[in-house]
Amino acid sequence: LAWFRQSVELGNGDSMWLLGIMYRDGDGVDMNHSKALELFEKSASIKNPKGLFYLGLMHEYGLGTSQDFMKAARYYEDASLLKEPEGHYYFGLMVAHGRGVEQDLKKALQIFTKSAEAGHVPSQLQIAKMHANGQGVERNYENAIYWFDLAAKSGNPLYADEGRRWRDELAALLSEAKAHLQVNTDRFANRL
């Protein structure tokens, strides 16, 4: 803890947000959302991507400050511009749901794609669901299966099972639909 505090005093942005998480969660220190917010603000002020991201979380959920979706969206966007995958994902969620910004599913899909292509598994799942449901893009089950498959193969224990389950269910439904279509096509051809 002393090392983190000294590193913060020396202006280390990563130490600022790491110590901020400790105060936010009460990990090794007394929980103090105001102190966490202050540390995230310091980190964000020197354009640290994680500091910006965590500052967005504090504003989105009203921890140590009043809840403000507009500020949260702005901090997430700033983090995403600095290539922070979680910033991309959370900014995408804000855009997809119209929280603090205008709702725009096409733009949300573009935002998710940036982090998904960099291997961010929650973004991969989000894109897959958007393709499966035709949200912000024309419904495309093959693309949905592709993104679900990437998530399934990620090895990430929090998301791989979900990706596998959705991939397998959608692939089975698609296969069944194609078989049904083939049977009907054959019946029609035999009538000619």
C-alpha positions, -999 to 999 in steps of 0.1 A, spaced: 0 0 0 28 24 8 44 16 -26 12 25 -44 8 58 -24 44 67 -32 40 59 -69 8 80 -70 27 109 -55 53 105 -83 25 108 -109 22 72 -120 -13 69 -137 -15 32 -134 -8 33 -97 -36 59 -94 -63 37 -109 -50 6 -92 -52 23 -58 -85 37 -68 -99 2 -73 -86 -8 -39 -106 21 -23 -136 14 -45 -137 -22 -34 -124 -19 1 -95 -42 -8 -68 -38 18 -81 -4 28 -114 9 41 -139 13 12 -141 49 2 -158 58 -30 -149 95 -27 -112 87 -25 -115 62 -54 -131 89 -75 -103 113 -67 -77 88 -77 -95 79 -110 -98 116 -117 -61 121 -112 -53 92 -135 -78 104 -161 -63 139 -160 -31 125 -174 -50 106 -201 -45 72 -186 -70 49 -205 -78 27 -174 -83 58 -153 -107 72 -178 -126 39 -180 -129 36 -142 -140 72 -139 -167 64 -164 -179 35 -142 -180 58 -111 -203 82 -130 -224 55 -146 -232 39 -112 -231 70 -90 -202 58 -68 -186 87 -49 -205 111 -71 -240 116 -86 -250 93 -113 -244 110 -147 -247 89 -179 -235 118 -201 -202 120 -182 -199 83 -181 -203 80 -218 -178 108 -224 -152 91 -202 -158 57 -218 -154 73 -252 -122 90 -242 -109 57 -229 -119 40 -262 -100 66 -282 -69 56 -263 -75 19 -273 -89 7 -239 -110 -24 -248 -133 -20 -218 -138 16 -228 -149 5 -263 -173 -21 -248 -189 2 -222 -191 31 -247 -208 7 -271 -233 -3 -245 -241 34 -238 -246 40 -275 -266 8 -280 -290 17 -251 -290 55 -255 -276 61 -220 -261 96 -219 -258 97 -257 -282 93 -286 -291 56 -293 -275 44 -325 -273 6 -330 -251 9 -362 -226 30 -344 -227 7 -314 -218 -22 -336 -189 -3 -351 -176 5 -315 -180 -32 -304 -162 -44 -335 -130 -24 -326 -126 -42 -293 -139 -75 -306 -113 -76 -333 -87 -70 -306 -99 -101 -287 -123 -86 -262 -147 -115 -256 -177 -96 -242 -177 -74 -274 -176 -106 -295 -207 -119 -278 -224 -85 -282 -217 -84 -319 -229 -120 -323 -262 -112 -306 -266 -81 -327 -261 -102 -359 -285 -129 -346 -312 -103 -338 -307 -79 -366 -298 -50 -344 -279 -23 -362 -271 -47 -390 -291 -70 -412 -298 -103 -395 -271 -127 -404 -269 -161 -386 -236 -171 -402 -219 -139 -389 -235 -145 -355 -222 -181 -354 -187 -168 -363 -186 -143 -334 -202 -168 -310 -175 -193 -321 -147 -168 -314 -161 -162 -279 -165 -200 -273 -128 -206 -283 -115 -177 -262 -108 -198 -232 -123 -171 -211 -142 -190 -183 -167 -161 -179 -178 -161 -215 -167 -192 -234 -196 -213 -222 -221 -187 -232 -205 -184 -267 -205 -222 -271 -241 -226 -260 -254 -198 -283 -231 -210 -312 -243 -246 -309 -280 -237 -305 -280 -213 -335 -260 -237 -357 -285 -265 -349 -315 -242 -357 -298 -230 -389 -290 -266 -400 -326 -276 -393 -339 -247 -413 -316 -255 -443 -327 -292 -442 -364 -282 -441 -358 -258 -470 -341 -286 -490 -370 -310 -484 -395 -284 -496 -373 -275 -526 -371 -312 -536 -409 -315 -532 -414 -285 -555 -389 -298 -580 -406 -332 -582 -440 -315 -590 -425 -299 -621 
